[in-house]
Amino acid sequence: MASTRLHIDWTACDGRGLCAELLPRLIGRDEWGYPVALKGDPAARSDIPIGTNDLEAANEAVALCPLVALRLLTD
């Protein structure tokens, strides 16, 4: 079974927080407003694992990100 990850492009992200609003179980915000993974290794916070229950919201976050800083990756 393929795994899906939400990749955050830090060079494009400016911390608007829409992804954190759409995926509140997976993404929080740091003190500057940038998204951070709520689970897993902090060093791997650019690629957040997405389960099937969150896939629809993750697709919505990718589609609505105003700076195109998000994309879904599948292994």
MOPAC internal coordinates of N, CA, C and O (Angstrom, degrees):
PM7 1SCF
backbone

  N    0.0000 0     0.00 0     0.00 0    0    0    0
  C    1.4585 1     0.00 0     0.00 0    1    0    0
  C    1.5246 1   109.02 1     0.00 0    2    1    0
  O    1.2310 1   120.51 1   -47.03 1    3    2    1
  N    1.3035 1   116.63 1   132.97 1    3    2    1
  C    1.4615 1   121.85 1  -178.62 1    5    3    2
  C    1.5213 1   110.51 1   -74.98 1    6    5    3
  O    1.2310 1   121.26 1   -35.21 1    7    6    5
  N    1.3209 1   115.19 1   144.79 1    7    6    5
  C    1.4640 1   119.67 1   175.34 1    9    7    6
  C    1.5257 1   108.93 1  -103.20 1   10    9    7
  O    1.2310 1   121.24 1   -31.14 1   11   10    9
  N    1.3152 1   115.22 1   148.86 1   11   10    9
  C    1.4628 1   121.31 1  -178.85 1   13   11   10
  C    1.5156 1   108.97 1  -118.64 1   14   13   11
  O    1.2310 1   121.28 1   -41.93 1   15   14   13
  N    1.3316 1   115.16 1   138.07 1   15   14   13
  C    1.4601 1   121.83 1   178.05 1   17   15   14
  C    1.5232 1   109.32 1  -128.80 1   18   17   15
  O    1.2310 1   121.14 1   -34.73 1   19   18   17
  N    1.3100 1   115.43 1   145.27 1   19   18   17
  C    1.4569 1   121.39 1   173.31 1   21   19   18
  C    1.5203 1   107.21 1   -94.01 1   22   21   19
  O    1.2310 1   120.50 1   -64.15 1   23   22   21
  N    1.3147 1   116.66 1   115.85 1   23   22   21
  C    1.4610 1   121.36 1  -179.41 1   25   23   22
  C    1.5282 1   109.41 1   -95.13 1   26   25   23
  O    1.2310 1   120.94 1   -47.26 1   27   26   25
  N    1.3319 1   115.81 1   132.74 1   27   26   25
  C    1.4673 1   121.96 1   176.79 1   29   27   26
  C    1.5221 1   108.38 1  -106.55 1   30   29   27
  O    1.2310 1   120.37 1   -57.96 1   31   30   29
  N    1.3104 1   116.90 1   122.04 1   31   30   29
  C    1.4674 1   122.96 1   176.44 1   33   31   30
  C    1.5293 1   107.30 1   -87.80 1   34   33   31
  O    1.2310 1   120.66 1   -79.02 1   35   34   33
  N    1.3326 1   116.33 1   100.98 1   35   34   33
  C    1.4679 1   121.25 1  -175.45 1   37   35   34
  C    1.5165 1   112.64 1   -65.90 1   38   37   35
  O    1.2310 1   119.73 1   158.09 1   39   38   37
  N    1.3291 1   118.12 1   -21.91 1   39   38   37
  C    1.4671 1   119.54 1   178.64 1   41   39   38
  C    1.5200 1   111.49 1   -74.35 1   42   41   39
  O    1.2310 1   120.39 1   158.31 1   43   42   41
  N    1.3421 1   116.87 1   -21.69 1   43   42   41
  C    1.4644 1   121.09 1  -179.63 1   45   43   42
  C    1.5298 1   112.96 1  -100.41 1   46   45   43
  O    1.2310 1   119.99 1   150.68 1   47   46   45
  N    1.3313 1   117.63 1   -29.32 1   47   46   45
  C    1.4597 1   122.20 1  -174.54 1   49   47   46
  C    1.5301 1   111.19 1   -69.52 1   50   49   47
  O    1.2310 1   121.10 1   -43.00 1   51   50   49
  N    1.3448 1   115.49 1   137.00 1   51   50   49
  C    1.4702 1   118.49 1   174.44 1   53   51   50
  C    1.5304 1   112.08 1  -122.08 1   54   53   51
  O    1.2310 1   120.67 1  -163.38 1   55   54   53
  N    1.3323 1   116.32 1    16.62 1   55   54   53
  C    1.4538 1   121.07 1   171.58 1   57   55   54
  C    1.5152 1   115.84 1    75.19 1   58   57   55
  O    1.2310 1   119.37 1  -144.11 1   59   58   57
  N    1.3043 1   118.80 1    35.89 1   59   58   57
  C    1.4710 1   120.33 1   178.69 1   61   59   58
  C    1.5239 1   112.34 1   -72.37 1   62   61   59
  O    1.2310 1   119.80 1   152.68 1   63   62   61
  N    1.3419 1   117.99 1   -27.32 1   63   62   61
  C    1.4528 1   121.95 1   171.78 1   65   63   62
  C    1.5102 1   117.52 1    89.28 1   66   65   63
  O    1.2310 1   119.46 1  -173.88 1   67   66   65
  N    1.3126 1   118.63 1     6.12 1   67   66   65
  C    1.4616 1   120.10 1   179.57 1   69   67   66
  C    1.5250 1   111.14 1   -60.24 1   70   69   67
  O    1.2310 1   119.76 1   140.30 1   71   70   69
  N    1.3174 1   118.07 1   -39.70 1   71   70   69
  C    1.4642 1   120.59 1  -179.62 1   73   71   70
  C    1.5296 1   110.84 1   -63.22 1   74   73   71
  O    1.2310 1   119.98 1   142.81 1   75   74   73
  N    1.3179 1   117.65 1   -37.19 1   75   74   73
  C    1.4700 1   121.10 1   178.22 1   77   75   74
  C    1.5257 1   110.82 1   -67.23 1   78   77   75
  O    1.2310 1   120.20 1   146.87 1   79   78   77
  N    1.3106 1   117.22 1   -33.13 1   79   78   77
  C    1.4709 1   120.61 1   177.47 1   81   79   78
  C    1.5264 1   111.14 1   -70.89 1   82   81   79
  O    1.2310 1   120.06 1   143.20 1   83   82   81
  N    1.3325 1   117.49 1   -36.80 1   83   82   81
  C    1.4562 1   121.73 1  -178.19 1   85   83   82
  C    1.5245 1   112.62 1   -81.06 1   86   85   83
  O    1.2310 1   120.04 1   154.21 1   87   86   85
  N    1.3278 1   117.52 1   -25.79 1   87   86   85
  C    1.4675 1   122.29 1  -178.03 1   89   87   86
  C    1.5364 1   110.42 1  -127.30 1   90   89   87
  O    1.2310 1   119.62 1  -120.27 1   91   90   89
  N    1.3381 1   118.32 1    59.73 1   91   90   89
  C    1.4645 1   120.84 1  -173.50 1   93   91   90
  C    1.5277 1   114.64 1   -65.87 1   94   93   91
  O    1.2310 1   119.66 1   159.01 1   95   94   93
  N    1.3333 1   118.25 1   -20.99 1   95   94   93
  C    1.4704 1   120.29 1   177.17 1   97   95   94
  C    1.5180 1   112.22 1   -78.96 1   98   97   95
  O    1.2310 1   120.24 1   162.04 1   99   98   97
  N    1.3364 1   117.15 1   -17.96 1   99   98   97
  C    1.4581 1   121.20 1  -174.98 1  101   99   98
  C    1.5201 1   114.48 1  -113.34 1  102  101   99
  O    1.2310 1   120.66 1   150.65 1  103  102  101
  N    1.3386 1   116.34 1   -29.35 1  103  102  101
  C    1.4652 1   120.15 1  -172.64 1  105  103  102
  C    1.5182 1   110.40 1  -127.32 1  106  105  103
  O    1.2310 1   121.72 1   -49.34 1  107  106  105
  N    1.3296 1   114.31 1   130.66 1  107  106  105
  C    1.4573 1   121.11 1   171.35 1  109  107  106
  C    1.5170 1   108.13 1  -112.38 1  110  109  107
  O    1.2310 1   120.61 1    11.21 1  111  110  109
  N    1.3162 1   116.44 1  -168.79 1  111  110  109
  C    1.4701 1   120.46 1   178.60 1  113  111  110
  C    1.5231 1   109.10 1  -128.30 1  114  113  111
  O    1.2310 1   120.94 1   -39.19 1  115  114  113
  N    1.3289 1   115.80 1   140.81 1  115  114  113
  C    1.4643 1   119.27 1   177.34 1  117  115  114
  C    1.5217 1   109.74 1   -82.03 1  118  117  115
  O    1.2310 1   120.18 1     4.66 1  119  118  117
  N    1.3094 1   117.25 1  -175.34 1  119  118  117
  C    1.4630 1   120.73 1  -176.03 1  121  119  118
  C    1.5250 1   114.10 1   -65.29 1  122  121  119
  O    1.2310 1   119.96 1   164.68 1  123  122  121
  N    1.3251 1   117.68 1   -15.32 1  123  122  121
  C    1.4700 1   121.78 1   177.92 1  125  123  122
  C    1.5252 1   111.54 1  -101.55 1  126  125  123
  O    1.2310 1   120.21 1   179.99 1  127  126  125
  N    1.3352 1   117.21 1    -0.01 1  127  126  125
  C    1.4553 1   121.64 1   178.89 1  129  127  126
  C    1.5171 1   115.16 1    93.61 1  130  129  127
  O    1.2310 1   120.09 1  -179.27 1  131  130  129
  N    1.3292 1   117.44 1     0.73 1  131  130  129
  C    1.4637 1   120.43 1  -179.64 1  133  131  130
  C    1.5230 1   110.97 1   -79.35 1  134  133  131
  O    1.2310 1   119.98 1   -31.00 1  135  134  133
  N    1.3331 1   117.64 1   149.00 1  135  134  133
  C    1.4586 1   120.53 1  -178.53 1  137  135  134
  C    1.5224 1   111.96 1   -69.68 1  138  137  135
  O    1.2310 1   121.26 1   -38.19 1  139  138  137
  N    1.3318 1   115.20 1   141.81 1  139  138  137
  C    1.4664 1   121.95 1   174.60 1  141  139  138
  C    1.5235 1   108.52 1  -135.84 1  142  141  139
  O    1.2310 1   120.98 1   -38.30 1  143  142  141
  N    1.3140 1   115.74 1   141.70 1  143  142  141
  C    1.4632 1   120.60 1   177.67 1  145  143  142
  C    1.5212 1   108.83 1   -68.63 1  146  145  143
  O    1.2310 1   120.59 1   -45.57 1  147  146  145
  N    1.3133 1   116.47 1   134.43 1  147  146  145
  C    1.4602 1   120.82 1   179.61 1  149  147  146
  C    1.5217 1   112.13 1   -82.21 1  150  149  147
  O    1.2310 1   120.12 1   161.63 1  151  150  149
  N    1.3387 1   117.38 1   -18.37 1  151  150  149
  C    1.4582 1   122.12 1   179.89 1  153  151  150
  C    1.5188 1   109.49 1  -129.75 1  154  153  151
  O    1.2310 1   121.09 1   -20.50 1  155  154  153
  N    1.3103 1   115.52 1   159.50 1  155  154  153
  C    1.4535 1   120.39 1   175.21 1  157  155  154
  C    1.5108 1   112.91 1    89.92 1  158  157  155
  O    1.2310 1   121.13 1     7.47 1  159  158  157
  N    1.2886 1   115.44 1  -172.53 1  159  158  157
  C    1.4586 1   124.21 1  -176.25 1  161  159  158
  C    1.5284 1   110.61 1   -73.58 1  162  161  159
  O    1.2310 1   119.66 1   -57.85 1  163  162  161
  N    1.3399 1   118.26 1   122.15 1  163  162  161
  C    1.4684 1   120.04 1   179.01 1  165  163  162
  C    1.5261 1   113.50 1   -58.30 1  166  165  163
  O    1.2310 1   120.01 1   152.28 1  167  166  165
  N    1.3287 1   117.59 1   -27.72 1  167  166  165
  C    1.4677 1   120.88 1   179.47 1  169  167  166
  C    1.5234 1   111.83 1   -69.66 1  170  169  167
  O    1.2310 1   120.41 1   159.64 1  171  170  169
  N    1.3430 1   116.83 1   -20.36 1  171  170  169
  C    1.4617 1   120.92 1  -178.87 1  173  171  170
  C    1.5197 1   110.99 1  -105.07 1  174  173  171
  O    1.2310 1   119.74 1  -149.35 1  175  174  173
  N    1.3129 1   118.09 1    30.65 1  175  174  173
  C    1.4595 1   120.81 1  -173.46 1  177  175  174
  C    1.5204 1   114.66 1   -73.09 1  178  177  175
  O    1.2310 1   119.86 1   175.47 1  179  178  177
  N    1.3138 1   117.88 1    -4.53 1  179  178  177
  C    1.4646 1   120.68 1   176.46 1  181  179  178
  C    1.5214 1   112.52 1   -79.89 1  182  181  179
  O    1.2310 1   120.51 1   161.61 1  183  182  181
  N    1.3294 1   116.63 1   -18.39 1  183  182  181
  C    1.4601 1   122.15 1  -178.15 1  185  183  182
  C    1.5247 1   108.84 1  -129.13 1  186  185  183
  O    1.2310 1   120.80 1   -77.62 1  187  186  185
  N    1.3254 1   116.08 1   102.38 1  187  186  185
  C    1.4610 1   122.46 1  -174.79 1  189  187  186
  C    1.5263 1   109.20 1   -98.81 1  190  189  187
  O    1.2310 1   120.05 1   -58.40 1  191  190  189
  N    1.3464 1   117.51 1   121.60 1  191  190  189
  C    1.4710 1   119.75 1   178.47 1  193  191  190
  C    1.5338 1   111.07 1   -61.47 1  194  193  191
  O    1.2310 1   121.01 1   -43.96 1  195  194  193
  N    1.3288 1   115.66 1   136.04 1  195  194  193
  C    1.4623 1   122.06 1  -179.08 1  197  195  194
  C    1.5203 1   108.57 1  -118.02 1  198  197  195
  O    1.2310 1   120.72 1   -57.17 1  199  198  197
  N    1.3252 1   116.24 1   122.83 1  199  198  197
  C    1.4650 1   121.14 1   175.93 1  201  199  198
  C    1.5169 1   110.28 1   -85.29 1  202  201  199
  O    1.2310 1   121.13 1   -10.48 1  203  202  201
  N    1.3206 1   115.44 1   169.52 1  203  202  201
  C    1.4672 1   119.71 1  -177.74 1  205  203  202
  C    1.5279 1   111.94 1   -62.08 1  206  205  203
  O    1.2310 1   120.01 1   148.83 1  207  206  205
  N    1.3370 1   117.58 1   -31.17 1  207  206  205
  C    1.4634 1   120.27 1   179.54 1  209  207  206
  C    1.5255 1   112.85 1   -67.57 1  210  209  207
  O    1.2310 1   120.37 1   156.74 1  211  210  209
  N    1.3326 1   116.90 1   -23.26 1  211  210  209
  C    1.4667 1   121.12 1  -177.21 1  213  211  210
  C    1.5241 1   113.05 1  -106.97 1  214  213  211
  O    1.2310 1   120.31 1  -177.64 1  215  214  213
  N    1.3094 1   117.01 1     2.36 1  215  214  213
  C    1.4676 1   120.33 1  -175.03 1  217  215  214
  C    1.5254 1   112.61 1   -63.36 1  218  217  215
  O    1.2310 1   119.88 1   138.47 1  219  218  217
  N    1.3075 1   117.84 1   -41.53 1  219  218  217
  C    1.4649 1   120.59 1  -179.93 1  221  219  218
  C    1.5367 1   110.76 1   -63.36 1  222  221  219
  O    1.2310 1   120.51 1   135.13 1  223  222  221
  N    1.3230 1   116.64 1   -44.87 1  223  222  221
  C    1.4706 1   120.48 1   178.84 1  225  223  222
  C    1.5194 1   110.89 1   -65.75 1  226  225  223
  O    1.2310 1   120.13 1   143.61 1  227  226  225
  N    1.3359 1   117.36 1   -36.39 1  227  226  225
  C    1.4619 1   120.71 1   178.05 1  229  227  226
  C    1.5244 1   110.90 1   -65.56 1  230  229  227
  O    1.2310 1   120.23 1   138.35 1  231  230  229
  N    1.3207 1   117.16 1   -41.65 1  231  230  229
  C    1.4719 1   120.87 1   175.90 1  233  231  230
  C    1.5182 1   110.64 1   -61.05 1  234  233  231
  O    1.2310 1   120.59 1   139.84 1  235  234  233
  N    1.3335 1   116.48 1   -40.16 1  235  234  233
  C    1.4593 1   120.65 1   178.39 1  237  235  234
  C    1.5339 1   110.94 1   -65.33 1  238  237  235
  O    1.2310 1   120.45 1   138.62 1  239  238  237
  N    1.3217 1   116.75 1   -41.38 1  239  238  237
  C    1.4713 1   120.67 1   178.39 1  241  239  238
  C    1.5213 1   111.05 1   -61.29 1  242  241  239
  O    1.2310 1   120.59 1   137.34 1  243  242  241
  N    1.3325 1   116.48 1   -42.66 1  243  242  241
  C    1.4685 1   120.85 1   178.20 1  245  243  242
  C    1.5279 1   109.97 1   -62.00 1  246  245  243
  O    1.2310 1   120.69 1   133.83 1  247  246  245
  N    1.3209 1   116.29 1   -46.17 1  247  246  245
  C    1.4703 1   120.89 1  -177.10 1  249  247  246
  C    1.5259 1   112.30 1   -67.09 1  250  249  247
  O    1.2310 1   120.12 1   147.41 1  251  250  249
  N    1.3260 1   117.37 1   -32.59 1  251  250  249
  C    1.4648 1   120.64 1  -174.91 1  253  251  250
  C    1.5300 1   114.83 1   -97.22 1  254  253  251
  O    1.2310 1   119.68 1   172.82 1  255  254  253
  N    1.3213 1   118.22 1    -7.18 1  255  254  253
  C    1.4671 1   119.96 1  -179.61 1  257  255  254
  C    1.5305 1   109.04 1   -59.71 1  258  257  255
  O    1.2310 1   120.21 1   -61.18 1  259  258  257
  N    1.3475 1   117.21 1   118.82 1  259  258  257
  C    1.4672 1   119.48 1  -174.64 1  261  259  258
  C    1.5272 1   114.03 1   -67.77 1  262  261  259
  O    1.2310 1   119.85 1   161.47 1  263  262  261
  N    1.3248 1   117.89 1   -18.53 1  263  262  261
  C    1.4626 1   120.25 1  -178.38 1  265  263  262
  C    1.5220 1   113.14 1  -112.91 1  266  265  263
  O    1.2310 1   120.49 1  -168.71 1  267  266  265
  N    1.3438 1   116.67 1    11.29 1  267  266  265
  C    1.4601 1   122.79 1   179.92 1  269  267  266
  C    1.5351 1   110.47 1    50.74 1  270  269  267
  O    1.2310 1   121.17 1  -133.77 1  271  270  269
  N    1.3331 1   115.37 1    46.23 1  271  270  269
  C    1.4606 1   121.28 1  -178.13 1  273  271  270
  C    1.5255 1   112.47 1   -95.96 1  274  273  271
  O    1.2310 1   119.94 1  -178.64 1  275  274  273
  N    1.3271 1   117.72 1     1.36 1  275  274  273
  C    1.4475 1   121.87 1  -177.83 1  277  275  274
  C    1.5200 1   111.11 1  -121.28 1  278  277  275
  O    1.2310 1   121.02 1   -32.97 1  279  278  277
  N    1.3346 1   115.66 1   147.03 1  279  278  277
  C    1.4641 1   120.06 1   170.11 1  281  279  278
  C    1.5186 1   108.69 1  -154.66 1  282  281  279
  O    1.2310 1   120.76 1   -27.51 1  283  282  281
  N    1.3060 1   116.15 1   152.49 1  283  282  281
  C    1.4529 1   121.38 1   178.29 1  285  283  282
  C    1.5218 1   109.29 1   -94.05 1  286  285  283
  O    1.2310 1   121.29 1   -45.02 1  287  286  285
  N    1.3244 1   115.13 1   134.98 1  287  286  285
  C    1.4630 1   122.21 1   177.96 1  289  287  286
  C    1.5144 1   108.27 1  -116.86 1  290  289  287
  O    1.2310 1   119.96 1   -41.58 1  291  290  289
  N    1.3053 1   117.69 1   138.42 1  291  290  289
  C    1.4541 1   122.64 1   178.42 1  293  291  290
  C    1.5150 1   109.11 1  -122.81 1  294  293  291
  O    1.2310 1   120.95 1   -47.90 1  295  294  293
  N    1.3229 1   115.78 1   132.10 1  295  294  293
  C    1.4735 1   121.11 1   177.97 1  297  295  294
  C    1.5049 1   110.44 1   -88.72 1  298  297  295
  O    1.2310 1   120.10 1   180.00 1  299  298  297

